[in-house]
């Protein structure tokens, strides 16, 4: 079975499905976009699998491009800005 086919992973993913802010860049995620769109919603492992994270570990929402762009690095959460852009 694939990592994403595990029941526990799917359950964790469903729990964060209603969150629409990318934990990497802090920008809004359009959940209506198709799965191949670079700005689409994607579940990201907080601690990457290769660094000892579990497939059943904590997940956070991210843009597809942000998740793939961070590659194998652990990302610090974005600092909220006081200024409204």
N, C-alpha and C positions, 0 to 999 in steps of 0.2 A: 504494500500500500504506500502511496506517496505521502509526503509530509503533510500536504494540504488536505488529504482525504481523511485524516484522523478525526474522529468524532469530537474529541476535546479541543482540537485546533479550531474546528468549525464553530463550536460553541463559543470559544473565546473571541473569534472573529465577529460573530453575530452580536456579542455584547458591546463592541466598539463601533458597530456599523452606523449608529446614529451620530457619531462624533464627526464633525466636518471641518476640523482645523488640523493642518499638517503639523505633526510634532517636530519636524525637522526645520521647516522654513517659517512656520507660524501663519501661513496664508490659508485662506478658505479653500476647501475642496468641493468641487461640483460633483455630487454623487450620481448625477444623471449621465455622466460621460461613459462611453463604452470602455471595456477593460483594456483595450489596446492604446487608448489615448494617453499621452505622457502626463496629463494633469488629472488623470482618473484616480479614484480612491483605491488605496491598497493597504492591507494590514502589514505592519512592520514589526519584527521582533526587536524589543528594546535591547536585549543582550543577544547579539548574533549567535546563531547555532555553532559556528566554527570557534567561537570564543567560550564555549561551554554553556550557552543558553539552551533552554529546552524548547522543543516545538510546542509544548503546552505552557510555556512561560508567558510573561506579560507581552501583550501586543499593543501597538498604538497606530492611529491612522496616519497615513502619509500620502503624498502624491506619488504616483508610479515613478516619475522621473527623479524625485528627491530620494526615494528608496533605492533605486538602482544607482544613482549618482554617488551615494554615500559609500557604496561598495562594501567593504569589510570593516569599516570604522565604526566606533561607538560615537554617537552624536550627543552633544550637550543640548539641552532644550534652548529654544530661542529666548533671548532677553526681550521682555515686553518693552515697547517704546512708549514714552509719555506723550510724544508728539503724534498727532493724527495726520497721516500722510494723505 
